[in-house]
Amino acid sequence: MRTKLPGLREAVKLDEEVRDRDQEKKIKMEEYSDRMRKAEESNRMAGDKVLLKKPRANKWTTQSESQPYQLIDKCGNSVVINSPEGAQYKRNSTHVKLYREREGAESPEKPAPQDVDVGDVASDLGEMQQSQEDEIKRRDITPVKTPRPVRTRHAQKI
């Protein structure tokens, strides 16, 4: 009941209840924002090979260095990496990404080019064209040629 007379009111909620509810809401908001941003824990560990991001000079430069670096230590979002030349760098973990070896890339050398007879290539092309023509005949498909559209010009009205 409301009155203009001075008096003591009882506290409706205790301070601890308010703090608990505030903490629960903050956790819920954090989970929501992580889910929307698709945030994940970093799975990089010491000993992994990583690529270091480099500053963009222009739009044709690559985003990262071409040589993989060795991850030495990780503490929170900070990483220590060792370059191929032996220098150590300390960077934020967002500046490195995991290096994945290409499958079947055991030998970095290119295979020697094989000698190819031009006559063999021409005969292979002829066989391919003939097989395509045979397939069209077998399916009884007749290619339809549509006339190209013609643009008509109208005289200007004065």
Buried (B, 14 or more C-beta within 10 A) or exposed (E): EEEEEEEEEEEEEEEEEEEEEEEEEEEEEEEEEEEEEEEEEEEBEEEBBBBBBEEEEEEEEEEBBEEBBBBBEBEEEEBBBBBEEEEEBEBEBEBBBBBEEEEEEEEEEEEEEEEEEEEEEEEEEEEEEEEEEEEEEEEEEEEEEEEEEEEEEEEEEE
